[in-house]
Every structure is written in structure tokens, then in C-alpha cells.
Amino acid sequence: MLKHLRLAAVAASAFLCLQSAVQAGCIVPPNADAMQKELLAHLNAERKAYGLSALTLSGKLDKAAQGAACDNAKRHSISHVSSDGGTLKTRLRRVGYGFRTAAENTGRGFASGARAVEWWMHSPHHKDNILLRKARDVGIGIAVSPAPDNKLHWILVVGASK
């Protein structure tokens, strides 16, 4: 029962994060929740194949990832540095996520969460982030860049809190 309540709280937090992104002028795909779940399923399948524990959605990491996805989408970018000069460490501090370890993957143009994970797993550095042994939590941000390209921007943040 406690696990179901915790999952419901995380889902509600992710929904609120997506809603605040919409209010901030960020374009979030209407099926972002389903896309996030798809990416998480493929991400955890890869971790399981390597004998690693599944990652759990974190409301704080979701907020950091969604903010970065929106920022990148607005700039048509795949940067790890925010438009205000912030880094992953800065973004995690802003959302109150005290961390022992954290890593971030960015991507642009992937049509699905499955495709994003597939591409990242073929890139050594991105694969290392997905398979980060100490990671326990995950946040996933998805946003659409403005016309004319309307590309999906993906941010994956993995971490372990203090």
C-alpha cells in the first residue's frame, strides 16, 4: 500500500511539473506522461540486463529534467549548460535534491523513449550514465522546440540522494 501511495505521489509530482512547464511557455507533448513511462521501462530493462537495480522516478529530478528540456527546446539546443549558465549541479540544488552522485543525458529529435534509450546505449558516455551503479533515482524531461522544427528534446537525470 505504501509503495502505491508513493508511486501516486511521484506521478502527481510529475504531472504538476509538466503543468508548470506549460504555464512557463514550454511546449510539452500531450502524451508526455506515456512517453516518460516508455523511456523509464526501456531504461530499467537495460539496467536489469546489466544486473543493476531499477531506477525510481523522483519528483525533484523530474522538475530539474523538465526545466532543462524546456530550456533546451526553446534554444533548439542539446546543451548541458542552461541559458542562465547553470549546470546539472546548479539545477539539482535549485530543486532541493541533495545528491551523492548525478549524471545527465540530453537528446533531440528522438521520436520515442525507446529510441532515445537505444541511441544513448550506443554512445559510451551516455551508456555509462544509464548504467551508473550508484544511481537510484531518475527524472525525465520532454519538451518540443518551437516551429519550424518542432523536435522533441529529452533530458534524463539519474542520481542518488544523500
Secondary structure as GFF3:
##gff-version 3
##sequence-region A 1 162
A	DSSP	alpha_helix	2	23	.	.	.	ID=ss1
A	DSSP	alpha_helix	32	49	.	.	.	ID=ss2
A	DSSP	beta_strand	56	57	.	.	.	ID=ss3
A	DSSP	alpha_helix	59	75	.	.	.	ID=ss4
A	DSSP	alpha_helix	88	94	.	.	.	ID=ss5
A	DSSP	beta_strand	99	108	.	.	.	ID=ss6
A	DSSP	alpha_helix	113	121	.	.	.	ID=ss7
A	DSSP	alpha_helix	124	130	.	.	.	ID=ss8
A	DSSP	beta_strand	137	144	.	.	.	ID=ss9
A	DSSP	beta_strand	152	161	.	.	.	ID=ss10
###
